[in-house]
Amino acid sequence: MVEFIVTGKITPLYNSEIMAEYQEVLSREHFHITENERNTLFNHIRKKGVAAERISIDSLFIDESDRVFYEISLSKEDSFLVTGNLKHFPIDPRVVTPAQMLQILGD
C-alpha cells in the first residue's frame, strides 16, 4: 500500500492521531524502516493526502485505538479503510484487506 500512496494511486486520509500512530508503529525495529524513509513517507502523506475530521460513531471497538481510523474513513464517501485486522472493525464493505484493495484497484 505504501507504494500506491507514493505513486498517487491511493490518496490517504489522515489526522494528527493517525500520523502519531503511524510514527509509533513504523518505528518498530521489525519493520526495518529508517527514520529518513519514515519522514519521506510522512511528508508525502501530508503533501498528497487529505487531512480529515473524524465522524464520531457510537460503536464498540475491540481495540479503541482503531476507532480513529474507522471514523476518519467515514469522512469521505469513496474511501476505504485498508487493514490486516478486519475483526477489529465494524462489518462494512469499505473495510478491506490489502489483498481486497489490490483487487479494487485492479492490480
C-alpha positions in Angstrom: 0.0 0.0 0.0 2.9 2.4 0.7 3.9 2.1 -3.0 0.4 3.1 -4.0 0.5 6.1 -1.7 3.8 7.2 -3.0 2.8 6.8 -6.7 -0.6 8.5 -6.1 -2.8 5.5 -6.8 -4.1 5.8 -3.3 -4.8 9.2 -1.5 -4.5 8.7 2.2 -6.8 10.3 4.7 -5.1 11.4 7.9 -5.3 13.5 11.1 -2.8 14.1 13.8 -3.8 11.0 15.7 -3.2 8.8 12.7 0.1 10.3 12.0 1.2 9.7 15.6 0.1 6.1 15.4 2.0 5.6 12.1 5.1 7.2 13.6 4.9 4.8 16.6 4.2 1.7 14.6 6.7 2.3 11.8 9.4 3.0 14.3 9.3 -0.6 15.4 12.5 -2.5 14.6 10.9 -5.4 12.8 9.7 -3.1 10.0 13.3 -2.2 9.1 12.2 1.3 8.1 14.8 4.1 8.6 13.9 7.4 10.1 14.6 9.0 6.7 12.2 6.6 5.0 9.5 7.3 7.6 10.0 11.1 7.2 9.8 10.8 3.5 6.5 8.8 3.7 5.0 11.2 6.3 5.9 14.3 4.2 4.3 12.7 1.2 1.2 11.9 3.2 0.9 15.5 4.4 1.5 16.9 0.9 -0.6 14.5 -1.2 -3.1 13.1 1.4 -6.3 14.6 2.7 -6.5 16.0 6.2 -9.8 14.8 7.5 -12.1 15.2 10.5 -13.4 12.2 12.5 -17.1 11.3 12.1 -17.9 10.1 15.6 -20.0 6.9 15.9 -21.5 5.1 18.8 -20.0 1.7 18.4 -17.7 -0.6 20.4 -14.2 -1.5 19.1 -12.1 -4.4 20.1 -9.2 -2.1 20.2 -10.3 1.5 20.8 -7.1 2.8 19.3 -8.5 1.6 15.9 -11.6 3.9 16.2 -9.8 6.9 14.7 -9.0 5.0 11.5 -12.6 4.0 11.1 -14.1 7.4 12.0 -11.7 9.1 9.6 -12.6 6.7 6.8 -16.3 7.7 7.3 -15.4 11.3 6.4 -15.2 10.7 2.6 -17.8 8.7 0.7 -15.4 6.9 -1.7 -12.8 5.9 0.9 -11.7 2.5 2.1 -10.0 1.5 5.3 -7.2 -1.0 4.5 -6.3 -3.2 7.4 -4.9 -6.6 8.2 -7.3 -6.8 11.2 -10.8 -6.9 9.8 -12.2 -8.3 13.1 -11.2 -5.1 14.9 -13.7 -3.0 12.8 -17.4 -3.0 12.3 -18.6 -5.1 9.3 -18.5 -2.6 6.5 -17.8 -3.1 2.8 -15.4 -0.2 2.9 -13.2 -2.0 5.4 -10.9 -4.2 3.3 -7.7 -6.2 3.5 -4.7 -5.2 1.4 -5.4 -8.1 -1.0 -9.0 -6.8 -1.4 -7.7 -3.3 -2.1 -5.4 -4.7 -4.8 -8.5 -6.3 -6.4 -10.4 -3.0 -6.2 -7.5 -1.1 -7.8 -7.3 -3.7 -10.5 -3.7 -4.8 -9.7 
